[in-house]
Amino acid sequence: MLCDRFIRERERKEITGVPVSSWYEMMGKGEAPHPVKIGTRAVAWLLSDLSEWMAERIAKRDAQAA
């Protein structure tokens, strides 16, 4: 079983390739996962949420190509 972990903004951007402002716009539209509050002024995303989001994007691309 894989262990999930928290991903902070800098790494989230590296993993997804989506800039901060675009990501927050996508979250507002319900197109991207929301972060988890991990402190009074800190948030992070679950790696599994980001992986699932990327897999959904790939599946959508593949379905459109078929």
mmJSON file of the N, C-alpha and C atoms, coordinates in Angstrom:
{"data_MODEL":{"atom_site":{
"group_PDB":["ATOM","ATOM","ATOM","ATOM","ATOM","ATOM","ATOM","ATOM","ATOM","ATOM","ATOM","ATOM","ATOM","ATOM","ATOM","ATOM","ATOM","ATOM","ATOM","ATOM","ATOM","ATOM","ATOM","ATOM","ATOM","ATOM","ATOM","ATOM","ATOM","ATOM","ATOM","ATOM","ATOM","ATOM","ATOM","ATOM","ATOM","ATOM","ATOM","ATOM","ATOM","ATOM","ATOM","ATOM","ATOM","ATOM","ATOM","ATOM","ATOM","ATOM","ATOM","ATOM","ATOM","ATOM","ATOM","ATOM","ATOM","ATOM","ATOM","ATOM","ATOM","ATOM","ATOM","ATOM","ATOM","ATOM","ATOM","ATOM","ATOM","ATOM","ATOM","ATOM","ATOM","ATOM","ATOM","ATOM","ATOM","ATOM","ATOM","ATOM","ATOM","ATOM","ATOM","ATOM","ATOM","ATOM","ATOM","ATOM","ATOM","ATOM","ATOM","ATOM","ATOM","ATOM","ATOM","ATOM","ATOM","ATOM","ATOM","ATOM","ATOM","ATOM","ATOM","ATOM","ATOM","ATOM","ATOM","ATOM","ATOM","ATOM","ATOM","ATOM","ATOM","ATOM","ATOM","ATOM","ATOM","ATOM","ATOM","ATOM","ATOM","ATOM","ATOM","ATOM","ATOM","ATOM","ATOM","ATOM","ATOM","ATOM","ATOM","ATOM","ATOM","ATOM","ATOM","ATOM","ATOM","ATOM","ATOM","ATOM","ATOM","ATOM","ATOM","ATOM","ATOM","ATOM","ATOM","ATOM","ATOM","ATOM","ATOM","ATOM","ATOM","ATOM","ATOM","ATOM","ATOM","ATOM","ATOM","ATOM","ATOM","ATOM","ATOM","ATOM","ATOM","ATOM","ATOM","ATOM","ATOM","ATOM","ATOM","ATOM","ATOM","ATOM","ATOM","ATOM","ATOM","ATOM","ATOM","ATOM","ATOM","ATOM","ATOM","ATOM","ATOM","ATOM","ATOM","ATOM","ATOM","ATOM","ATOM","ATOM","ATOM","ATOM","ATOM","ATOM","ATOM","ATOM"],
"id":[1,2,3,4,5,6,7,8,9,10,11,12,13,14,15,16,17,18,19,20,21,22,23,24,25,26,27,28,29,30,31,32,33,34,35,36,37,38,39,40,41,42,43,44,45,46,47,48,49,50,51,52,53,54,55,56,57,58,59,60,61,62,63,64,65,66,67,68,69,70,71,72,73,74,75,76,77,78,79,80,81,82,83,84,85,86,87,88,89,90,91,92,93,94,95,96,97,98,99,100,101,102,103,104,105,106,107,108,109,110,111,112,113,114,115,116,117,118,119,120,121,122,123,124,125,126,127,128,129,130,131,132,133,134,135,136,137,138,139,140,141,142,143,144,145,146,147,148,149,150,151,152,153,154,155,156,157,158,159,160,161,162,163,164,165,166,167,168,169,170,171,172,173,174,175,176,177,178,179,180,181,182,183,184,185,186,187,188,189,190,191,192,193,194,195,196,197,198],
"type_symbol":["N","C","C","N","C","C","N","C","C","N","C","C","N","C","C","N","C","C","N","C","C","N","C","C","N","C","C","N","C","C","N","C","C","N","C","C","N","C","C","N","C","C","N","C","C","N","C","C","N","C","C","N","C","C","N","C","C","N","C","C","N","C","C","N","C","C","N","C","C","N","C","C","N","C","C","N","C","C","N","C","C","N","C","C","N","C","C","N","C","C","N","C","C","N","C","C","N","C","C","N","C","C","N","C","C","N","C","C","N","C","C","N","C","C","N","C","C","N","C","C","N","C","C","N","C","C","N","C","C","N","C","C","N","C","C","N","C","C","N","C","C","N","C","C","N","C","C","N","C","C","N","C","C","N","C","C","N","C","C","N","C","C","N","C","C","N","C","C","N","C","C","N","C","C","N","C","C","N","C","C","N","C","C","N","C","C","N","C","C","N","C","C","N","C","C","N","C","C"],
"label_atom_id":["N","CA","C","N","CA","C","N","CA","C","N","CA","C","N","CA","C","N","CA","C","N","CA","C","N","CA","C","N","CA","C","N","CA","C","N","CA","C","N","CA","C","N","CA","C","N","CA","C","N","CA","C","N","CA","C","N","CA","C","N","CA","C","N","CA","C","N","CA","C","N","CA","C","N","CA","C","N","CA","C","N","CA","C","N","CA","C","N","CA","C","N","CA","C","N","CA","C","N","CA","C","N","CA","C","N","CA","C","N","CA","C","N","CA","C","N","CA","C","N","CA","C","N","CA","C","N","CA","C","N","CA","C","N","CA","C","N","CA","C","N","CA","C","N","CA","C","N","CA","C","N","CA","C","N","CA","C","N","CA","C","N","CA","C","N","CA","C","N","CA","C","N","CA","C","N","CA","C","N","CA","C","N","CA","C","N","CA","C","N","CA","C","N","CA","C","N","CA","C","N","CA","C","N","CA","C","N","CA","C","N","CA","C","N","CA","C","N","CA","C","N","CA","C","N","CA","C","N","CA","C"],
"label_alt_id":[null,null,null,null,null,null,null,null,null,null,null,null,null,null,null,null,null,null,null,null,null,null,null,null,null,null,null,null,null,null,null,null,null,null,null,null,null,null,null,null,null,null,null,null,null,null,null,null,null,null,null,null,null,null,null,null,null,null,null,null,null,null,null,null,null,null,null,null,null,null,null,null,null,null,null,null,null,null,null,null,null,null,null,null,null,null,null,null,null,null,null,null,null,null,null,null,null,null,null,null,null,null,null,null,null,null,null,null,null,null,null,null,null,null,null,null,null,null,null,null,null,null,null,null,null,null,null,null,null,null,null,null,null,null,null,null,null,null,null,null,null,null,null,null,null,null,null,null,null,null,null,null,null,null,null,null,null,null,null,null,null,null,null,null,null,null,null,null,null,null,null,null,null,null,null,null,null,null,null,null,null,null,null,null,null,null,null,null,null,null,null,null,null,null,null,null,null,null],
"label_comp_id":["MET","MET","MET","LEU","LEU","LEU","CYS","CYS","CYS","ASP","ASP","ASP","ARG","ARG","ARG","PHE","PHE","PHE","ILE","ILE","ILE","ARG","ARG","ARG","GLU","GLU","GLU","ARG","ARG","ARG","GLU","GLU","GLU","ARG","ARG","ARG","LYS","LYS","LYS","GLU","GLU","GLU","ILE","ILE","ILE","THR","THR","THR","GLY","GLY","GLY","VAL","VAL","VAL","PRO","PRO","PRO","VAL","VAL","VAL","SER","SER","SER","SER","SER","SER","TRP","TRP","TRP","TYR","TYR","TYR","GLU","GLU","GLU","MET","MET","MET","MET","MET","MET","GLY","GLY","GLY","LYS","LYS","LYS","GLY","GLY","GLY","GLU","GLU","GLU","ALA","ALA","ALA","PRO","PRO","PRO","HIS","HIS","HIS","PRO","PRO","PRO","VAL","VAL","VAL","LYS","LYS","LYS","ILE","ILE","ILE","GLY","GLY","GLY","THR","THR","THR","ARG","ARG","ARG","ALA","ALA","ALA","VAL","VAL","VAL","ALA","ALA","ALA","TRP","TRP","TRP","LEU","LEU","LEU","LEU","LEU","LEU","SER","SER","SER","ASP","ASP","ASP","LEU","LEU","LEU","SER","SER","SER","GLU","GLU","GLU","TRP","TRP","TRP","MET","MET","MET","ALA","ALA","ALA","GLU","GLU","GLU","ARG","ARG","ARG","ILE","ILE","ILE","ALA","ALA","ALA","LYS","LYS","LYS","ARG","ARG","ARG","ASP","ASP","ASP","ALA","ALA","ALA","GLN","GLN","GLN","ALA","ALA","ALA","ALA","ALA","ALA"],
"label_asym_id":["A","A","A","A","A","A","A","A","A","A","A","A","A","A","A","A","A","A","A","A","A","A","A","A","A","A","A","A","A","A","A","A","A","A","A","A","A","A","A","A","A","A","A","A","A","A","A","A","A","A","A","A","A","A","A","A","A","A","A","A","A","A","A","A","A","A","A","A","A","A","A","A","A","A","A","A","A","A","A","A","A","A","A","A","A","A","A","A","A","A","A","A","A","A","A","A","A","A","A","A","A","A","A","A","A","A","A","A","A","A","A","A","A","A","A","A","A","A","A","A","A","A","A","A","A","A","A","A","A","A","A","A","A","A","A","A","A","A","A","A","A","A","A","A","A","A","A","A","A","A","A","A","A","A","A","A","A","A","A","A","A","A","A","A","A","A","A","A","A","A","A","A","A","A","A","A","A","A","A","A","A","A","A","A","A","A","A","A","A","A","A","A","A","A","A","A","A","A"],
"label_entity_id":["1","1","1","1","1","1","1","1","1","1","1","1","1","1","1","1","1","1","1","1","1","1","1","1","1","1","1","1","1","1","1","1","1","1","1","1","1","1","1","1","1","1","1","1","1","1","1","1","1","1","1","1","1","1","1","1","1","1","1","1","1","1","1","1","1","1","1","1","1","1","1","1","1","1","1","1","1","1","1","1","1","1","1","1","1","1","1","1","1","1","1","1","1","1","1","1","1","1","1","1","1","1","1","1","1","1","1","1","1","1","1","1","1","1","1","1","1","1","1","1","1","1","1","1","1","1","1","1","1","1","1","1","1","1","1","1","1","1","1","1","1","1","1","1","1","1","1","1","1","1","1","1","1","1","1","1","1","1","1","1","1","1","1","1","1","1","1","1","1","1","1","1","1","1","1","1","1","1","1","1","1","1","1","1","1","1","1","1","1","1","1","1","1","1","1","1","1","1"],
"label_seq_id":[1,1,1,2,2,2,3,3,3,4,4,4,5,5,5,6,6,6,7,7,7,8,8,8,9,9,9,10,10,10,11,11,11,12,12,12,13,13,13,14,14,14,15,15,15,16,16,16,17,17,17,18,18,18,19,19,19,20,20,20,21,21,21,22,22,22,23,23,23,24,24,24,25,25,25,26,26,26,27,27,27,28,28,28,29,29,29,30,30,30,31,31,31,32,32,32,33,33,33,34,34,34,35,35,35,36,36,36,37,37,37,38,38,38,39,39,39,40,40,40,41,41,41,42,42,42,43,43,43,44,44,44,45,45,45,46,46,46,47,47,47,48,48,48,49,49,49,50,50,50,51,51,51,52,52,52,53,53,53,54,54,54,55,55,55,56,56,56,57,57,57,58,58,58,59,59,59,60,60,60,61,61,61,62,62,62,63,63,63,64,64,64,65,65,65,66,66,66],
"pdbx_PDB_ins_code":[null,null,null,null,null,null,null,null,null,null,null,null,null,null,null,null,null,null,null,null,null,null,null,null,null,null,null,null,null,null,null,null,null,null,null,null,null,null,null,null,null,null,null,null,null,null,null,null,null,null,null,null,null,null,null,null,null,null,null,null,null,null,null,null,null,null,null,null,null,null,null,null,null,null,null,null,null,null,null,null,null,null,null,null,null,null,null,null,null,null,null,null,null,null,null,null,null,null,null,null,null,null,null,null,null,null,null,null,null,null,null,null,null,null,null,null,null,null,null,null,null,null,null,null,null,null,null,null,null,null,null,null,null,null,null,null,null,null,null,null,null,null,null,null,null,null,null,null,null,null,null,null,null,null,null,null,null,null,null,null,null,null,null,null,null,null,null,null,null,null,null,null,null,null,null,null,null,null,null,null,null,null,null,null,null,null,null,null,null,null,null,null,null,null,null,null,null,null],
"Cartn_x":[0.845,0.0,0.891,0.593,1.366,0.958,1.912,1.648,1.386,0.26,-0.066,0.791,0.96,1.716,1.214,1.546,1.155,2.117,1.555,2.321,2.052,3.1,2.95,2.919,2.601,2.362,3.49,4.7,5.824,5.887,5.753,5.802,4.535,3.387,2.142,2.289,2.892,3.11,4.058,5.094,6.036,5.361,4.535,3.874,2.843,2.011,0.907,1.294,2.277,2.648,1.702,0.792,-0.205,0.226,0.33,0.706,-0.311,0.121,-0.687,-2.027,-2.019,-3.272,-4.232,-3.725,-4.583,-5.152,-4.331,-4.78,-5.932,-5.791,-6.841,-8.105,-7.97,-9.125,-9.826,-9.039,-9.593,-10.285,-9.708,-10.344,-11.693,-11.752,-13.002,-14.095,-13.696,-14.65,-14.93,-14.286,-14.464,-13.701,-12.681,-11.905,-10.583,-10.276,-9.021,-9.276,-8.523,-8.733,-8.35,-9.08,-8.816,-7.773,-7.053,-6.041,-6.662,-5.823,-6.166,-5.46,-6.169,-5.551,-4.67,-3.39,-2.467,-1.909,-2.293,-1.853,-2.692,-2.398,-3.204,-3.085,-1.929,-1.739,-1.089,-1.291,-0.644,-1.645,-1.517,-2.336,-1.433,-1.962,-1.228,-2.253,-1.817,-2.667,-2.197,-3.113,-2.727,-2.168,-1.073,-0.466,-1.475,-2.274,-3.271,-4.311,-4.704,-5.655,-5.063,-3.802,-3.141,-2.955,-2.591,-2.423,-3.736,-4.807,-6.137,-6.539,-6.286,-6.6,-5.859,-4.569,-3.788,-4.316,-4.663,-5.196,-6.509,-7.352,-8.609,-8.357,-7.376,-7.019,-6.522,-5.708,-5.177,-6.317,-7.215,-8.349,-9.239,-9.455,-10.27,-9.604,-8.293,-7.549,-7.67,-7.486,-7.529,-8.927,-9.967,-11.339,-11.651,-11.119,-11.352,-10.603,-9.462,-8.653,-9.243,-10.045,-10.6,-11.783],
"Cartn_y":[-1.18,0.0,1.244,2.174,3.409,4.345,5.041,6.001,7.359,7.977,9.298,10.323,11.467,12.515,13.871,14.883,16.254,16.861,17.63,18.327,19.817,20.595,22.044,22.693,23.964,24.675,24.546,24.749,24.695,23.34,22.278,20.939,20.642,21.159,20.985,21.556,22.719,23.357,22.523,21.981,21.13,19.862,19.257,18.0,18.209,19.231,19.431,20.279,21.144,22.052,23.226,23.398,24.474,25.613,26.834,27.986,28.239,28.927,29.168,29.823,30.93,31.64,30.784,30.05,29.168,28.049,27.503,26.413,26.875,28.057,28.549,28.881,29.323,29.549,28.22,27.191,25.857,25.304,25.532,25.079,25.766,27.057,27.803,27.268,26.702,26.127,24.653,24.102,22.688,21.759,22.276,21.495,20.983,21.313,20.883,20.612,19.691,19.376,20.54,20.63,21.658,21.158,22.078,21.676,21.312,20.749,20.41,21.426,21.973,22.911,22.118,22.441,21.7,22.552,23.8,24.708,25.962,26.91,28.127,28.927,28.873,29.594,28.722,27.43,26.516,25.51,25.283,24.27,23.365,22.195,21.249,20.364,19.751,18.819,17.41,16.459,15.062,14.618,13.9,13.39,12.54,11.763,10.909,11.737,12.89,13.77,14.316,14.712,15.239,14.14,12.948,11.819,11.471,11.475,11.182,12.252,13.511,14.621,14.458,14.101,13.912,12.723,11.64,10.456,10.785,11.589,11.999,12.829,13.718,14.537,13.657,12.665,11.752,10.935,10.441,9.652,10.49,11.739,12.646,12.874,13.086,13.26,12.032,10.86,9.609,9.343,9.677,9.478,10.386,11.608,12.553,12.13,11.477,11.05,9.807,9.058,7.794,8.028],
"Cartn_z":[0.0,0.0,0.0,-0.896,-0.953,0.173,0.694,1.756,1.112,1.439,0.925,1.662,1.049,1.722,1.303,2.096,1.796,0.78,-0.131,-1.165,-0.996,-0.779,-0.637,-2.01,-2.073,-3.334,-4.35,-3.94,-4.887,-5.589,-4.815,-5.392,-6.19,-5.745,-6.482,-7.888,-7.972,-9.272,-10.14,-9.54,-10.288,-10.789,-9.959,-10.308,-11.411,-11.265,-12.208,-13.414,-13.259,-14.345,-14.493,-13.537,-13.608,-12.685,-13.222,-12.386,-11.266,-10.243,-9.05,-9.387,-10.111,-10.377,-11.188,-12.151,-12.949,-12.088,-11.186,-10.323,-9.438,-8.824,-7.944,-8.731,-9.954,-10.822,-11.109,-11.406,-11.664,-10.414,-9.242,-8.001,-7.826,-8.133,-8.01,-8.911,-10.047,-10.995,-10.709,-9.69,-9.36,-10.28,-10.966,-11.925,-11.37,-10.13,-9.507,-8.03,-7.434,-6.019,-5.107,-4.016,-3.015,-2.018,-1.395,-0.413,0.934,1.779,3.16,4.05,5.019,5.948,6.911,6.96,7.824,8.956,8.994,10.045,9.991,10.857,10.887,9.585,8.952,7.69,6.633,6.708,5.766,5.211,3.906,3.247,2.428,2.091,1.255,0.548,-0.519,-1.257,-0.96,-1.046,-0.931,-2.277,-2.242,-3.463,-4.227,-3.524,-4.187,-4.931,-4.378,-5.062,-6.354,-6.306,-7.505,-8.545,-8.101,-9.021,-9.697,-8.924,-9.474,-10.482,-10.172,-11.069,-12.397,-12.328,-13.552,-14.351,-13.671,-14.353,-15.063,-14.432,-15.059,-16.32,-16.264,-17.425,-18.567,-18.249,-19.274,-19.884,-19.041,-19.533,-20.441,-20.086,-20.901,-22.257,-22.251,-23.497,-24.37,-23.781,-24.535,-25.097,-24.338,-24.795,-25.98,-25.952,-27.041,-28.289,-28.13,-29.272,-29.94,-29.203,-29.741,-30.662],
"occupancy":[1.0,1.0,1.0,1.0,1.0,1.0,1.0,1.0,1.0,1.0,1.0,1.0,1.0,1.0,1.0,1.0,1.0,1.0,1.0,1.0,1.0,1.0,1.0,1.0,1.0,1.0,1.0,1.0,1.0,1.0,1.0,1.0,1.0,1.0,1.0,1.0,1.0,1.0,1.0,1.0,1.0,1.0,1.0,1.0,1.0,1.0,1.0,1.0,1.0,1.0,1.0,1.0,1.0,1.0,1.0,1.0,1.0,1.0,1.0,1.0,1.0,1.0,1.0,1.0,1.0,1.0,1.0,1.0,1.0,1.0,1.0,1.0,1.0,1.0,1.0,1.0,1.0,1.0,1.0,1.0,1.0,1.0,1.0,1.0,1.0,1.0,1.0,1.0,1.0,1.0,1.0,1.0,1.0,1.0,1.0,1.0,1.0,1.0,1.0,1.0,1.0,1.0,1.0,1.0,1.0,1.0,1.0,1.0,1.0,1.0,1.0,1.0,1.0,1.0,1.0,1.0,1.0,1.0,1.0,1.0,1.0,1.0,1.0,1.0,1.0,1.0,1.0,1.0,1.0,1.0,1.0,1.0,1.0,1.0,1.0,1.0,1.0,1.0,1.0,1.0,1.0,1.0,1.0,1.0,1.0,1.0,1.0,1.0,1.0,1.0,1.0,1.0,1.0,1.0,1.0,1.0,1.0,1.0,1.0,1.0,1.0,1.0,1.0,1.0,1.0,1.0,1.0,1.0,1.0,1.0,1.0,1.0,1.0,1.0,1.0,1.0,1.0,1.0,1.0,1.0,1.0,1.0,1.0,1.0,1.0,1.0,1.0,1.0,1.0,1.0,1.0,1.0,1.0,1.0,1.0,1.0,1.0,1.0],
"B_iso_or_equiv":[0.0,0.0,0.0,0.0,0.0,0.0,0.0,0.0,0.0,0.0,0.0,0.0,0.0,0.0,0.0,0.0,0.0,0.0,0.0,0.0,0.0,0.0,0.0,0.0,0.0,0.0,0.0,0.0,0.0,0.0,0.0,0.0,0.0,0.0,0.0,0.0,0.0,0.0,0.0,0.0,0.0,0.0,0.0,0.0,0.0,0.0,0.0,0.0,0.0,0.0,0.0,0.0,0.0,0.0,0.0,0.0,0.0,0.0,0.0,0.0,0.0,0.0,0.0,0.0,0.0,0.0,0.0,0.0,0.0,0.0,0.0,0.0,0.0,0.0,0.0,0.0,0.0,0.0,0.0,0.0,0.0,0.0,0.0,0.0,0.0,0.0,0.0,0.0,0.0,0.0,0.0,0.0,0.0,0.0,0.0,0.0,0.0,0.0,0.0,0.0,0.0,0.0,0.0,0.0,0.0,0.0,0.0,0.0,0.0,0.0,0.0,0.0,0.0,0.0,0.0,0.0,0.0,0.0,0.0,0.0,0.0,0.0,0.0,0.0,0.0,0.0,0.0,0.0,0.0,0.0,0.0,0.0,0.0,0.0,0.0,0.0,0.0,0.0,0.0,0.0,0.0,0.0,0.0,0.0,0.0,0.0,0.0,0.0,0.0,0.0,0.0,0.0,0.0,0.0,0.0,0.0,0.0,0.0,0.0,0.0,0.0,0.0,0.0,0.0,0.0,0.0,0.0,0.0,0.0,0.0,0.0,0.0,0.0,0.0,0.0,0.0,0.0,0.0,0.0,0.0,0.0,0.0,0.0,0.0,0.0,0.0,0.0,0.0,0.0,0.0,0.0,0.0,0.0,0.0,0.0,0.0,0.0,0.0],
"pdbx_formal_charge":[null,null,null,null,null,null,null,null,null,null,null,null,null,null,null,null,null,null,null,null,null,null,null,null,null,null,null,null,null,null,null,null,null,null,null,null,null,null,null,null,null,null,null,null,null,null,null,null,null,null,null,null,null,null,null,null,null,null,null,null,null,null,null,null,null,null,null,null,null,null,null,null,null,null,null,null,null,null,null,null,null,null,null,null,null,null,null,null,null,null,null,null,null,null,null,null,null,null,null,null,null,null,null,null,null,null,null,null,null,null,null,null,null,null,null,null,null,null,null,null,null,null,null,null,null,null,null,null,null,null,null,null,null,null,null,null,null,null,null,null,null,null,null,null,null,null,null,null,null,null,null,null,null,null,null,null,null,null,null,null,null,null,null,null,null,null,null,null,null,null,null,null,null,null,null,null,null,null,null,null,null,null,null,null,null,null,null,null,null,null,null,null,null,null,null,null,null,null],
"auth_seq_id":[1,1,1,2,2,2,3,3,3,4,4,4,5,5,5,6,6,6,7,7,7,8,8,8,9,9,9,10,10,10,11,11,11,12,12,12,13,13,13,14,14,14,15,15,15,16,16,16,17,17,17,18,18,18,19,19,19,20,20,20,21,21,21,22,22,22,23,23,23,24,24,24,25,25,25,26,26,26,27,27,27,28,28,28,29,29,29,30,30,30,31,31,31,32,32,32,33,33,33,34,34,34,35,35,35,36,36,36,37,37,37,38,38,38,39,39,39,40,40,40,41,41,41,42,42,42,43,43,43,44,44,44,45,45,45,46,46,46,47,47,47,48,48,48,49,49,49,50,50,50,51,51,51,52,52,52,53,53,53,54,54,54,55,55,55,56,56,56,57,57,57,58,58,58,59,59,59,60,60,60,61,61,61,62,62,62,63,63,63,64,64,64,65,65,65,66,66,66],
"auth_comp_id":["MET","MET","MET","LEU","LEU","LEU","CYS","CYS","CYS","ASP","ASP","ASP","ARG","ARG","ARG","PHE","PHE","PHE","ILE","ILE","ILE","ARG","ARG","ARG","GLU","GLU","GLU","ARG","ARG","ARG","GLU","GLU","GLU","ARG","ARG","ARG","LYS","LYS","LYS","GLU","GLU","GLU","ILE","ILE","ILE","THR","THR","THR","GLY","GLY","GLY","VAL","VAL","VAL","PRO","PRO","PRO","VAL","VAL","VAL","SER","SER","SER","SER","SER","SER","TRP","TRP","TRP","TYR","TYR","TYR","GLU","GLU","GLU","MET","MET","MET","MET","MET","MET","GLY","GLY","GLY","LYS","LYS","LYS","GLY","GLY","GLY","GLU","GLU","GLU","ALA","ALA","ALA","PRO","PRO","PRO","HIS","HIS","HIS","PRO","PRO","PRO","VAL","VAL","VAL","LYS","LYS","LYS","ILE","ILE","ILE","GLY","GLY","GLY","THR","THR","THR","ARG","ARG","ARG","ALA","ALA","ALA","VAL","VAL","VAL","ALA","ALA","ALA","TRP","TRP","TRP","LEU","LEU","LEU","LEU","LEU","LEU","SER","SER","SER","ASP","ASP","ASP","LEU","LEU","LEU","SER","SER","SER","GLU","GLU","GLU","TRP","TRP","TRP","MET","MET","MET","ALA","ALA","ALA","GLU","GLU","GLU","ARG","ARG","ARG","ILE","ILE","ILE","ALA","ALA","ALA","LYS","LYS","LYS","ARG","ARG","ARG","ASP","ASP","ASP","ALA","ALA","ALA","GLN","GLN","GLN","ALA","ALA","ALA","ALA","ALA","ALA"],
"auth_asym_id":["A","A","A","A","A","A","A","A","A","A","A","A","A","A","A","A","A","A","A","A","A","A","A","A","A","A","A","A","A","A","A","A","A","A","A","A","A","A","A","A","A","A","A","A","A","A","A","A","A","A","A","A","A","A","A","A","A","A","A","A","A","A","A","A","A","A","A","A","A","A","A","A","A","A","A","A","A","A","A","A","A","A","A","A","A","A","A","A","A","A","A","A","A","A","A","A","A","A","A","A","A","A","A","A","A","A","A","A","A","A","A","A","A","A","A","A","A","A","A","A","A","A","A","A","A","A","A","A","A","A","A","A","A","A","A","A","A","A","A","A","A","A","A","A","A","A","A","A","A","A","A","A","A","A","A","A","A","A","A","A","A","A","A","A","A","A","A","A","A","A","A","A","A","A","A","A","A","A","A","A","A","A","A","A","A","A","A","A","A","A","A","A","A","A","A","A","A","A"],
"auth_atom_id":["N","CA","C","N","CA","C","N","CA","C","N","CA","C","N","CA","C","N","CA","C","N","CA","C","N","CA","C","N","CA","C","N","CA","C","N","CA","C","N","CA","C","N","CA","C","N","CA","C","N","CA","C","N","CA","C","N","CA","C","N","CA","C","N","CA","C","N","CA","C","N","CA","C","N","CA","C","N","CA","C","N","CA","C","N","CA","C","N","CA","C","N","CA","C","N","CA","C","N","CA","C","N","CA","C","N","CA","C","N","CA","C","N","CA","C","N","CA","C","N","CA","C","N","CA","C","N","CA","C","N","CA","C","N","CA","C","N","CA","C","N","CA","C","N","CA","C","N","CA","C","N","CA","C","N","CA","C","N","CA","C","N","CA","C","N","CA","C","N","CA","C","N","CA","C","N","CA","C","N","CA","C","N","CA","C","N","CA","C","N","CA","C","N","CA","C","N","CA","C","N","CA","C","N","CA","C","N","CA","C","N","CA","C","N","CA","C","N","CA","C","N","CA","C","N","CA","C","N","CA","C"],
"pdbx_PDB_model_num":[1,1,1,1,1,1,1,1,1,1,1,1,1,1,1,1,1,1,1,1,1,1,1,1,1,1,1,1,1,1,1,1,1,1,1,1,1,1,1,1,1,1,1,1,1,1,1,1,1,1,1,1,1,1,1,1,1,1,1,1,1,1,1,1,1,1,1,1,1,1,1,1,1,1,1,1,1,1,1,1,1,1,1,1,1,1,1,1,1,1,1,1,1,1,1,1,1,1,1,1,1,1,1,1,1,1,1,1,1,1,1,1,1,1,1,1,1,1,1,1,1,1,1,1,1,1,1,1,1,1,1,1,1,1,1,1,1,1,1,1,1,1,1,1,1,1,1,1,1,1,1,1,1,1,1,1,1,1,1,1,1,1,1,1,1,1,1,1,1,1,1,1,1,1,1,1,1,1,1,1,1,1,1,1,1,1,1,1,1,1,1,1,1,1,1,1,1,1]
}}}
